[in-house]
Amino acid sequence: KQAEKAVHQKKEQSKTKCRKARRRHINLVAEFNRRQRKNIWLETHIWHAKRFHMVKKWGYCLGDSPTEKSYRACYRAMTKHCLLQDLSYYCCLELTGKENELLKQLARICSIDTGLTFEEGCCLSGRFEGSLNLYRADRYPDNMLGPVTFIWKPRDGSENRQLWIWMHPALKQDMLRELKAVFQCSEPEEIYIAEPITTSIQEEKQMDVVLSLGKKRKREDKEGEKAVPVKKIIGDGTRDPLQSYSWISQTTGVVISDRTMEILRYRLIGPLSHSVLTETLKAASLQTV
């Protein structure tokens, strides 16, 4: 009887993989892709997740407060060295069109009474970044949308200019709706539908080269599971990846593009910020065809 009882008490073997199998590169990528379905990760997510308490806001997974007492270290970095902040969750809208048409319509959603506008000379040249408050078209001083920062692309001799407007993700939908109404933009005829999981042929070739150099990461493990490609983040927490991301006006010719999560944004604070940038960034050599 004791032997029969012992047989019945045996637990079924767990079907979950051991920790070594779970920590393989292939399985890690698949797990990370699954966890990013609802909340988008920033490029620095892994670094923050090991050192910060993470919160889910505005469709992103962001670092809220550090797990260690690092306030003194951050203050020391800001006053004597350099402190870096990841602001890539801020949304970016790109406006492309003739400079006169852009300034004419943008003047309707801001006011010179508040100070800086899009027509400021130092900002219009593309040398400096500006900040201002946007309002609904022709509604100043009522119906304020919120604060934004902007930067113009320097002139290249043509009539068309590019303008990037950065805003908080909570304000993006209202801002985008108002800009589309001001410039009379509608969705283009051809809507680009992205495939987040697919990789290009060139990336697959690069992966084959890497795998041939090191045999630790195999395309197929012992169980015959296929490798999972790295996920391409198309869209962000404020936009469905299957929705259109570009709108054009048939009357003004202005194009509004959503560049969120396509342009990373970092903030450097401290007296050594400039020296850190000069040591990090290297000027590219000009190549003439």
C-alpha positions in Angstrom: 0.0 0.0 0.0 2.8 2.4 0.8 4.4 1.7 -2.6 1.2 2.3 -4.4 0.7 5.6 -2.5 4.2 6.7 -3.4 3.5 6.1 -7.1 0.4 8.2 -7.0 2.1 11.0 -5.1 4.7 11.5 -7.7 4.4 14.9 -9.3 4.2 15.2 -13.0 7.4 16.6 -14.6 7.1 20.2 -15.3 6.9 21.2 -18.9 8.6 24.5 -18.4 12.1 24.8 -19.6 15.0 25.0 -17.2 16.7 28.4 -16.5 19.5 27.7 -18.9 17.1 27.1 -21.7 15.0 30.1 -20.8 18.1 32.3 -20.8 19.2 31.4 -24.4 19.3 34.3 -26.8 16.5 32.9 -29.0 14.1 32.3 -26.1 15.0 35.7 -24.5 14.2 37.6 -27.8 10.8 35.7 -28.0 10.0 36.6 -24.4 10.9 40.2 -24.9 8.8 40.5 -28.0 5.8 39.0 -26.1 6.2 41.4 -23.2 6.3 44.4 -25.6 2.9 43.8 -27.2 1.1 46.1 -24.8 3.8 48.5 -23.6 6.7 49.6 -25.8 10.2 49.4 -24.4 12.8 52.2 -24.9 16.3 51.4 -26.2 17.6 51.7 -22.6 14.8 49.5 -21.0 17.1 46.6 -20.0 19.5 49.0 -18.2 16.7 50.8 -16.4 14.8 47.6 -15.5 17.8 46.3 -13.5 18.1 49.6 -11.5 14.7 51.2 -11.4 11.1 50.5 -10.4 9.3 50.4 -13.7 5.8 51.9 -14.4 3.5 51.5 -17.3 2.3 54.9 -18.6 1.1 56.3 -21.9 1.7 53.0 -23.7 5.4 52.7 -22.5 7.3 51.0 -19.8 9.4 53.7 -18.1 11.7 53.9 -15.1 10.1 55.7 -12.2 12.4 55.6 -9.2 15.8 54.0 -8.6 16.1 50.9 -6.4 19.2 52.3 -4.7 19.9 55.6 -3.0 21.3 57.3 -6.0 20.0 60.8 -5.4 23.4 62.1 -4.2 25.1 60.5 -7.2 22.7 62.1 -9.6 23.1 65.5 -8.0 26.9 65.1 -8.1 26.8 64.2 -11.8 24.6 67.2 -12.6 26.8 69.7 -10.7 30.2 68.3 -11.6 30.0 65.8 -14.4 27.3 64.8 -16.8 23.8 63.2 -16.3 21.9 61.5 -19.2 18.2 61.1 -19.3 16.3 59.0 -21.9 13.4 61.1 -23.3 12.7 58.8 -26.3 9.1 58.3 -25.2 8.3 61.9 -26.2 6.4 62.0 -29.5 7.8 63.6 -32.6 5.7 65.0 -35.5 7.5 66.0 -38.7 6.1 68.8 -41.0 7.5 69.1 -44.6 6.5 71.7 -47.0 7.1 75.2 -48.2 8.4 77.6 -45.5 5.9 80.3 -46.2 3.0 77.9 -46.1 4.2 76.3 -42.9 4.7 79.6 -41.1 1.3 80.9 -42.3 -0.7 78.0 -40.9 1.4 77.6 -37.7 0.8 81.2 -36.8 -2.8 80.3 -36.2 -2.0 77.9 -33.3 0.4 80.2 -31.4 0.6 83.8 -30.4 3.4 86.4 -30.3 2.0 87.6 -27.0 3.3 84.5 -25.3 6.9 85.2 -26.5 8.7 82.8 -28.9 7.0 81.7 -32.1 7.9 79.4 -35.0 9.1 82.6 -36.9 11.9 83.5 -34.5 15.1 84.1 -36.4 17.5 82.1 -34.3 15.1 79.1 -34.4 14.1 79.4 -38.1 17.7 79.0 -39.1 17.9 75.7 -37.4 20.7 76.6 -35.0 18.6 76.5 -31.8 15.6 74.7 -30.4 12.6 76.6 -29.4 9.7 76.0 -27.0 6.2 77.4 -26.9 2.5 76.7 -26.0 0.1 75.6 -28.8 -3.6 76.5 -28.9 -6.4 75.5 -31.1 -6.6 77.3 -34.4 -7.6 81.0 -33.9 -8.7 80.3 -30.3 -5.9 82.2 -28.4 -5.9 82.7 -25.4 -8.6 80.0 -24.8 -8.3 76.2 -25.6 -4.6 75.7 -25.0 -3.3 72.3 -26.2 -0.1 72.2 -24.3 3.7 72.9 -24.4 5.9 71.7 -27.2 9.5 72.0 -28.3 10.5 72.4 -32.0 13.6 72.5 -34.2 13.9 73.4 -37.9 16.2 71.6 -40.3 18.8 74.0 -41.6 18.2 75.4 -45.1 19.6 73.5 -48.0 18.8 76.0 -50.7 15.3 74.7 -51.6 11.9 76.1 -50.8 10.8 73.1 -48.8 11.7 73.0 -45.1 11.4 70.3 -42.4 10.1 71.0 -38.9 10.2 68.6 -36.0 7.8 69.2 -33.1 8.2 67.3 -29.9 5.4 66.8 -27.3 4.4 64.7 -24.4 2.6 61.4 -25.4 -0.5 62.5 -23.5 -0.9 65.5 -25.8 -0.1 63.8 -29.1 -3.5 62.9 -30.3 -4.9 66.4 -29.8 -1.9 68.0 -31.4 -2.0 65.7 -34.4 -5.7 66.2 -34.9 -5.3 70.0 -34.8 -2.3 70.0 -37.2 -4.2 67.8 -39.7 -7.2 70.2 -39.5 -5.0 73.3 -39.9 -3.1 72.0 -42.9 -6.1 70.2 -44.4 -4.2 66.9 -44.5 -5.8 63.6 -45.3 -4.5 60.1 -45.2 -2.5 59.1 -48.4 -4.0 56.6 -50.8 -1.4 54.0 -50.2 -1.1 53.0 -46.5 2.1 51.3 -45.6 1.3 48.2 -43.4 4.4 47.2 -41.5 5.3 43.7 -40.4 6.9 44.0 -36.9 8.3 40.5 -36.8 10.0 40.3 -40.2 13.6 41.1 -40.8 15.3 42.2 -44.0 17.5 39.9 -46.2 20.5 42.0 -45.3 19.9 41.5 -41.6 19.5 37.8 -42.1 22.8 37.6 -43.9 24.5 39.5 -41.0 22.9 37.2 -38.6 24.3 34.2 -40.5 27.8 35.7 -40.4 27.5 36.2 -36.6 26.2 32.7 -36.0 29.0 31.2 -38.2 31.6 33.0 -36.1 30.2 31.9 -32.7 28.5 28.5 -32.4 27.0 29.2 -29.0 23.9 30.9 -30.6 22.4 28.5 -33.0 19.5 29.1 -35.4 17.9 25.9 -34.2 18.3 24.4 -30.7 18.2 20.7 -29.7 14.4 20.6 -29.8 14.3 22.0 -33.4 12.8 25.3 -32.5 13.4 28.0 -35.1 15.1 31.3 -34.1 12.9 34.3 -33.4 14.0 37.4 -35.3 14.5 40.7 -33.4 11.3 42.7 -33.3 11.2 45.9 -35.3 9.2 48.5 -33.4 6.9 50.1 -35.9 4.7 52.5 -34.1 4.6 53.3 -30.5 2.4 53.3 -27.4 0.3 56.1 -28.9 -0.2 54.6 -32.4 -1.3 51.3 -33.8 1.4 49.8 -36.0 -1.2 49.1 -38.7 -2.4 52.7 -38.9 -1.2 55.3 -41.3 1.7 57.4 -40.1 1.8 60.0 -42.9 -0.8 62.5 -44.1 -0.6 64.9 -47.1 -2.5 68.0 -48.1 -3.7 68.2 -51.7 -4.1 72.1 -51.4 -1.0 73.2 -49.5 1.3 70.2 -50.3 2.3 69.9 -46.6 3.1 66.4 -45.4 2.7 65.5 -41.7 4.6 62.4 -40.6 4.6 60.6 -37.3 8.3 60.0 -36.3 7.7 58.7 -32.8 10.1 56.0 -31.7 12.1 56.6 -35.0 14.2 59.4 -33.5 15.8 58.8 -30.1 16.0 61.8 -27.8 18.5 62.1 -24.9 19.0 65.0 -22.4 22.5 65.7 -21.1 22.8 67.8 -17.9 26.0 69.0 -16.4 29.1 71.1 -17.0 30.9 68.2 -18.9 28.0 67.5 -21.3 29.7 69.2 -24.2 33.0 67.3 -23.7 31.1 64.0 -23.4 29.5 64.7 -26.8 32.7 65.7 -28.5 34.4 62.5 -27.3 31.4 60.3 -28.2 30.4 61.7 -31.6 32.9 61.6 -34.5 32.4 63.6 -37.7 31.8 61.5 -40.8 34.0 61.8 -43.8 32.3 63.4 -46.8 32.0 61.0 -49.8 31.3 62.4 -53.2 29.8 60.2 -55.9 
